[in-house]
């Protein structure tokens, strides 16, 4: 097998820039990396967009999803010969027919909700943001204050309807080897939910003392987990 391309899939409220330090670490190690920007207008449309990105890549791929990006890479479209590994970084791992929104309410601990978010209409739908004053506490508690403030000001909003779209099964992680990172100080996607999903999927799991913004706060831990996946799928 040729060396896989690492495709980094961001989640809601951030864009591909959330992977900046992860990209640098993987490139320094000699890996080819692609970090596309999802439209965040719906689960099905985000899956279709990512499918188009993968069609432009020759050879095998390891898909890495953060947050909502994990729901995208769990779609059955990515249970394909091209995708040889899945890495979930503080990410959703829905099963067939499940929604990200419902999963996030399975256990206590999430501070992401009506009190900390705002919905802004746009032509044809809505956009969900975290309130800037709550961003660091909910999303990026261990990120430097100035960096968290910049992230809060430059959010990439999601249409909240995407969080209510059920996963098209069978989930990709049922047939593709998977790895998972549990962020133990995550107030966006609580650790109990992350552990439940990773255990159910049979993912090789590591735990990191981190907020939800683990690609920013602890990029080396993400790089190490992706490297482990790459070493085992070759």
ABEGO torsion letter per residue (X at the ends): XBBBBBBBBBBBGBBAAAAAAAAAAAAAAGBBBBBBBBAGAEAAAAAAAAAAAAAABBEBBBBBBBEAAAAAAABAAABBAABABBBBBGBBBBBBGBBAAAAAAABBGBABBAAABBBBBBBGEBBBBBBAAAAAAAABAABBAAAAAAAAAABBBBBAAAAABBBBOBBAAAABBBBBBBBAABAABBAAAAAAAAAAAGBBBBBBBBBAAAAAABAAAAAAAAAAAAAAAX
